[in-house]
Amino acid sequence: MAQRRTDLDLDLEGRRRVLDAWVEKKRQIAVLEAEALGLMVEQIAFHDADVSGNGFHRDAMYRSMVAEFSAASRIPTGSVEYAFTDALVVSTALPEVRAAFDAGRIGAGHVREIVRASAIVSEAIRNKRVDAEVMGLYETAVLVFAERETAARTRAHAAQVAAALVGETVTDRHKRAAGERCVKVRSVGDGLALLTAVLPEWAANAIADRLAQMARQVMTTRDDREPVIAHGDTFALDPDDDIEHIPADTRTWDQVQADLFADLLLTADPSAVHGDGLDNIQGRIQVTIAGTTLAGEDDRPAELDGYGPIHPDIARDLAGRSTGWSRLFLDPDGMVTQTDTYSPTEGMRRFLRARDQHCRFPGCRMPVHRCDIDHNQDHARGGKTRIDNLAHLCRRHHTLKHPDIPDTHRWTARQERDGTITWHSPLGRDYTDRPTHRVMFI
């Protein structure tokens, strides 16, 4: 007599079905990503045909191609460039990796790590330090591992395999990796950002250890009513101070470390005495805040240009400490909106900085202080130096409009009275970038 199935059996069967279906969907997604990579390979072929015999415009054609795919997919330029690199390397040097990707046995993350680690093998082959067959050995060793492990583990394994095959020592690897050190910022929302620093391991650990020691000291001494260290300030208690009116330091360990990290970077004074000669270099940000908010009459959020809103208390604190703020007031009758000269007036520049915040190519977040003010319709071709014909563009996207670029790869931009810019791509698509809507004090 067959045993009757229990509710638990049915529940487990349902859970297994969901898991199996999820795994299959992830495989199908990998297959679709592989098909997308194949389309990028086709685009590379078109690009190669375009630049053949036209090397002078090679860089401009490449930037135009990347911009087109970035705008169409709403994916950052850097990510699109990585995707083209993956497509090129996989299609020319890693056929087995592409086959595994086509079948969904590995994902886009695996492909990215395998391609990245293969760079030193490719370099060694170009310099004739190893034979071309070494790339096949690398591919086989890494692919077997990638098909059963995560992309993160594949990264470490691929780096080790590549180094071993080209005879790269640990010292060589560390020296090469040191060239990748960098600092990046990425917004995580709600007024917070992720500051990532890629440093030599010894330096990163030393920084972490110093922060830990300082945080331990702060948290140990604050309970003894000794000097209270708050973000950006040190309050030394005087015997005559009214201690009851000094706010208690209730920060967590992580919060104390974060505040110390910011204080050390923002208040330090690098100098030649310390070995780097960077005496007067300061970080720059641009914040727009309503005059009423700055005066404390209301608490409307201020705007950290290029990133998003910040707490009004933070903006007021910055205003009180900084000598580099410009007061902006809107005067409908007195605002200069056009000039006969090529260069805009300072008032127009202030308006454009407040309006644009960042590069006005769709999706680009380069802050305005790293951009050029561009005549959307070229000044040399009759474009006026007028607010509705001017916008901030980063150097990468500014050059897409240069008149010396062939028409088949040149972009054009048209601006409306409200500041909306429509970009027309070489492939005939239109992409719209609208200015951020907010109250501006010019």
C-alpha positions in Angstrom: 0.0 0.0 0.0 1.5 3.3 -1.1 2.2 5.8 1.7 0.1 8.9 1.6 2.0 12.0 0.7 2.2 14.5 3.6 1.9 18.3 3.6 5.6 18.4 4.3 6.3 16.3 1.1 4.2 18.7 -0.9 5.9 21.7 0.6 9.3 20.4 -0.2 8.3 19.5 -3.7 7.0 23.1 -4.2 10.3 24.6 -2.9 12.4 22.4 -5.1 10.2 23.4 -8.1 10.8 27.1 -7.4 14.5 26.6 -7.0 14.8 24.6 -10.2 12.8 27.1 -12.1 15.0 30.0 -10.7 18.2 28.2 -11.7 16.8 27.6 -15.2 15.8 31.3 -15.5 19.3 32.4 -14.5 20.7 30.1 -17.2 18.4 31.6 -19.7 19.5 35.1 -18.7 23.1 34.1 -19.2 22.2 32.8 -22.7 20.5 36.1 -23.5 23.5 38.0 -22.2 25.7 35.9 -24.4 23.5 36.8 -27.4 23.9 40.5 -26.4 27.7 40.0 -26.4 27.4 38.5 -29.9 25.6 41.7 -31.1 28.4 43.8 -29.7 30.9 41.6 -31.7 28.9 42.5 -34.8 29.1 46.2 -33.9 32.9 45.9 -33.4 33.1 44.5 -37.0 31.2 47.6 -38.2 33.5 49.8 -36.2 36.6 48.1 -37.6 35.3 48.7 -41.1 34.7 52.4 -40.3 38.2 53.0 -39.0 40.0 51.1 -41.7 42.1 53.6 -43.5 40.8 56.4 -41.3 43.0 56.1 -38.2 43.0 59.9 -37.6 39.4 59.7 -36.3 39.7 56.3 -34.6 39.3 57.6 -31.1 36.3 59.8 -32.0 34.6 57.0 -33.8 35.1 54.7 -30.8 33.7 57.3 -28.3 30.7 57.9 -30.6 30.0 54.1 -30.7 30.2 53.8 -26.9 28.0 56.8 -26.4 25.4 55.4 -28.7 25.1 52.1 -26.8 25.3 53.9 -23.4 22.5 56.3 -24.3 20.3 53.6 -25.8 20.7 51.1 -22.9 20.8 53.7 -20.1 24.0 52.0 -18.9 27.1 54.0 -17.8 29.8 54.6 -20.3 32.4 52.7 -18.3 30.2 49.6 -18.2 29.6 49.7 -21.9 33.3 50.0 -22.5 33.9 46.9 -20.4 31.2 45.1 -22.3 32.9 45.9 -25.6 36.3 44.7 -24.2 34.7 41.5 -23.1 33.1 41.0 -26.5 36.3 41.6 -28.4 38.5 39.4 -26.2 36.0 36.5 -26.0 35.4 36.5 -29.8 39.1 36.6 -30.7 41.0 34.8 -28.0 38.6 32.7 -25.8 36.3 30.6 -28.0 35.6 28.0 -25.3 34.6 30.7 -22.8 32.2 32.1 -25.4 30.7 28.6 -26.0 30.2 28.1 -22.3 28.6 31.6 -22.1 26.3 30.8 -25.1 25.2 27.6 -23.3 24.5 29.5 -20.0 27.1 27.4 -18.1 28.8 30.7 -16.9 27.4 34.2 -16.5 28.5 37.7 -17.5 30.3 38.1 -14.2 32.5 35.0 -14.9 33.3 36.3 -18.4 34.4 39.7 -17.0 36.8 38.2 -14.5 38.2 35.7 -17.1 38.8 38.4 -19.6 40.4 40.8 -17.1 42.9 38.2 -15.8 43.7 37.2 -19.4 45.3 40.6 -20.0 48.7 39.7 -18.7 48.7 36.5 -20.8 47.9 38.6 -23.9 50.7 41.0 -23.0 53.2 38.2 -22.6 52.2 36.7 -26.0 52.6 40.1 -27.7 56.0 40.6 -26.1 57.0 37.0 -27.2 57.7 36.0 -23.6 55.4 33.0 -24.0 53.9 31.1 -27.0 50.4 31.8 -28.3 49.3 28.3 -27.2 49.5 29.5 -23.6 46.2 31.4 -23.9 44.5 28.0 -24.7 46.0 26.5 -21.5 44.8 29.5 -19.5 41.3 29.2 -20.9 41.0 25.5 -20.2 42.3 25.8 -16.6 40.1 28.8 -15.7 36.9 27.6 -17.5 36.8 24.2 -15.6 36.9 26.2 -12.4 34.5 28.9 -13.4 31.7 26.4 -14.3 31.5 25.2 -10.7 32.4 28.3 -8.8 31.3 31.9 -8.3 32.6 34.9 -10.3 34.5 36.2 -7.2 36.3 32.9 -6.7 37.0 32.7 -10.4 38.7 36.1 -10.2 41.3 34.9 -7.7 41.8 31.6 -9.5 42.2 33.2 -12.9 44.8 35.7 -11.6 46.8 32.8 -10.1 46.7 30.7 -13.3 47.6 33.6 -15.5 50.6 34.6 -13.3 51.8 31.0 -13.2 51.6 30.6 -17.0 53.6 33.7 -17.8 56.1 33.2 -15.0 55.0 36.3 -13.0 56.3 36.3 -9.4 54.4 37.6 -6.4 56.6 40.7 -6.4 55.8 41.3 -10.1 52.1 40.9 -9.5 52.1 43.3 -6.6 54.1 45.9 -8.6 51.6 45.6 -11.5 48.6 45.7 -9.2 49.9 48.9 -7.5 49.2 50.7 -10.8 45.4 50.0 -10.2 45.2 52.1 -7.0 42.3 54.6 -7.2 39.6 56.4 -5.3 35.9 56.3 -6.4 32.6 57.7 -5.1 29.2 56.2 -5.7 26.0 57.5 -4.2 24.0 55.0 -2.1 21.0 57.4 -1.5 19.6 59.3 1.5 22.5 61.7 1.6 25.2 58.9 1.9 27.9 57.9 -0.6 30.3 55.0 -0.8 33.9 56.1 -1.0 36.1 53.3 -2.3 39.9 53.4 -2.1 42.0 50.8 -3.8 45.3 50.9 -2.0 48.4 48.7 -1.4 47.3 46.2 1.2 49.7 47.3 3.8 48.5 50.9 3.6 44.8 49.9 3.7 45.4 47.8 6.8 47.5 50.5 8.5 44.6 53.0 7.9 42.1 50.6 9.3 44.3 49.9 12.3 44.8 53.6 13.0 41.1 54.3 12.8 40.4 51.4 15.2 42.9 52.8 17.7 41.5 56.3 17.5 37.9 55.1 17.7 38.8 53.0 20.8 40.3 56.1 22.4 37.2 58.2 21.7 34.8 55.6 23.0 36.9 55.0 26.1 37.4 58.6 27.1 33.9 59.9 26.3 32.5 58.1 29.3 35.0 59.9 31.5 33.6 63.3 30.4 36.9 64.2 28.8 37.2 66.0 25.5 34.3 65.0 23.3 35.2 64.6 19.6 32.3 65.3 17.3 32.4 65.2 13.5 34.7 68.0 12.4 35.2 69.5 15.9 36.9 68.8 19.2 35.2 70.2 22.3 37.5 70.5 25.3 35.5 70.7 28.5 36.3 73.7 30.8 35.6 73.3 34.5 33.2 76.2 34.2 31.3 74.7 31.3 27.7 73.7 31.9 28.2 70.0 31.2 24.5 69.3 31.2 24.0 71.3 28.0 26.8 69.4 26.1 25.1 66.7 24.0 26.2 63.2 24.9 28.2 61.3 22.3 26.0 58.3 21.5 27.7 57.3 18.2 28.3 53.6 17.5 31.8 52.2 16.8 31.2 52.3 13.0 29.9 55.9 13.2 32.9 57.0 15.2 35.3 55.4 12.7 33.5 57.0 9.7 33.6 60.5 11.3 37.3 60.1 12.2 38.0 59.0 8.6 36.3 62.2 7.3 37.9 64.4 9.9 41.4 63.2 9.1 41.1 63.7 5.4 39.3 67.0 5.5 41.3 68.7 8.2 44.8 67.4 7.4 47.2 69.9 5.9 49.6 68.1 3.5 52.8 69.9 3.0 56.3 69.6 1.6 57.5 68.8 5.2 55.4 65.6 5.0 56.9 64.6 1.7 54.2 65.3 -0.9 54.1 69.1 -1.5 50.3 69.4 -1.9 50.0 72.4 0.5 46.9 74.1 -0.7 44.9 71.4 -2.6 41.4 71.1 -1.3 38.4 68.9 -2.3 35.7 70.8 -4.2 32.0 70.4 -4.1 29.1 72.6 -5.3 26.0 73.0 -3.2 22.9 75.0 -4.1 20.7 76.1 -1.2 17.8 78.4 -1.0 18.5 81.7 0.8 15.7 81.1 3.3 17.0 77.7 4.1 20.5 79.1 4.6 19.1 81.7 7.0 17.4 78.9 9.0 13.9 80.1 8.1 12.9 76.7 6.6 14.4 73.2 6.2 14.1 72.5 2.5 16.8 70.1 1.3 19.9 71.6 -0.3 21.3 70.1 -3.4 24.8 68.6 -3.7 25.2 69.2 -7.4 25.7 66.1 -9.5 24.6 63.8 -6.7 21.4 64.8 -5.0 19.9 66.3 -1.9 21.7 66.8 1.4 20.4 67.7 4.8 20.0 71.4 5.3 22.0 71.3 8.6 25.0 69.9 6.7 24.7 72.7 4.0 24.4 75.4 6.6 27.5 74.0 8.4 29.4 73.9 5.2 28.4 77.5 4.4 29.6 78.7 7.8 33.1 77.1 7.2 33.7 77.7 3.6 34.9 80.9 1.9 34.2 79.6 -1.6 30.4 80.0 -1.6 28.6 82.2 -4.1 25.2 83.7 -3.2 22.8 83.3 -6.1 19.6 85.4 -6.5 17.0 85.2 -9.2 16.2 88.5 -10.9 13.9 88.1 -13.8 14.6 91.5 -15.2 18.3 91.8 -14.5 19.6 88.4 -15.5 21.9 88.5 -18.5 20.8 85.7 -20.9 22.8 86.5 -24.0 26.0 88.2 -25.0 27.6 89.0 -28.3 31.0 87.7 -27.1 32.1 84.0 -27.3 32.4 83.6 -23.6 29.4 83.8 -21.3 29.3 86.4 -18.5 29.9 85.3 -14.9 26.2 85.6 -14.1 25.4 83.2 -17.0 28.1 80.8 -15.7 26.5 80.8 -12.2 23.1 80.1 -13.7 24.5 77.3 -15.9 26.3 75.7 -12.9 23.2 75.8 -10.8 21.0 74.5 -13.6 23.2 71.7 -15.0 24.9 70.3 -11.9 26.7 67.8 -14.2 27.5 66.9 -17.8 24.3 67.2 -19.9 24.9 64.1 -22.0 22.2 61.5 -21.1 23.3 59.4 -18.1 26.6 61.2 -17.5 27.3 62.4 -13.9 30.5 64.3 -14.3 30.3 67.4 -12.0 30.2 70.8 -13.7 33.6 71.9 -12.3 35.1 69.1 -14.4 33.1 70.1 -17.6 33.4 72.7 -20.4 30.6 75.1 -21.2 29.6 74.2 -24.7 27.7 76.0 -27.4 25.2 73.4 -28.4 25.0 75.0 -31.9 28.6 75.7 -32.7 29.5 79.4 -32.3 31.5 79.2 -35.5 28.3 78.2 -37.3 26.2 81.0 -35.9 25.3 79.6 -32.5 24.6 82.4 -30.0 26.2 82.8 -26.6 22.8 82.4 -25.0 21.5 80.5 -21.9 19.4 78.2 -24.1 22.4 77.4 -26.3 24.9 76.7 -23.6 25.4 73.6 -21.4 28.1 71.9 -19.4 29.6 68.9 -21.2 32.5 66.7 -20.0 35.5 66.4 -22.3 34.5 62.9 -23.6 31.0 64.0 -24.7 32.0 67.5 -25.7 34.3 66.1 -28.4 31.4 64.0 -29.9 30.2 67.3 -31.4 33.4 68.5 -32.9 33.0 69.6 -36.5 36.1 67.8 -37.6 34.5 64.4 -36.8 33.0 62.7 -39.9 29.2 63.3 -40.2 28.7 59.5 -40.0 30.0 59.6 -36.4 29.2 63.1 -35.2 26.5 63.9 -32.7 24.4 67.1 -32.6 22.6 68.7 -29.7 19.6 71.0 -29.7 18.4 72.9 -26.6 14.9 74.1 -25.8 14.0 77.2 -23.9 13.5 75.2 -20.7 17.0 73.8 -20.8 16.0 70.4 -22.2 18.7 69.1 -24.6 17.9 66.6 -27.4 20.9 64.7 -28.7 20.7 63.3 -32.2 23.0 60.3 -32.7 24.8 59.1 -35.8 22.4 56.2 -36.1 19.4 58.5 -36.2 18.2 58.1 -32.6 17.2 61.0 -30.4 18.0 61.0 -26.7 16.6 63.7 -24.3 18.3 65.1 -21.2 16.2 67.3 -19.0 17.6 69.7 -16.4 16.9 69.0 -12.8 13.8 70.8 -11.6 14.4 72.8 -8.5 14.2 76.3 -7.1 17.3 78.2 -8.1 18.7 81.4 -6.6 20.9 83.0 -9.2 
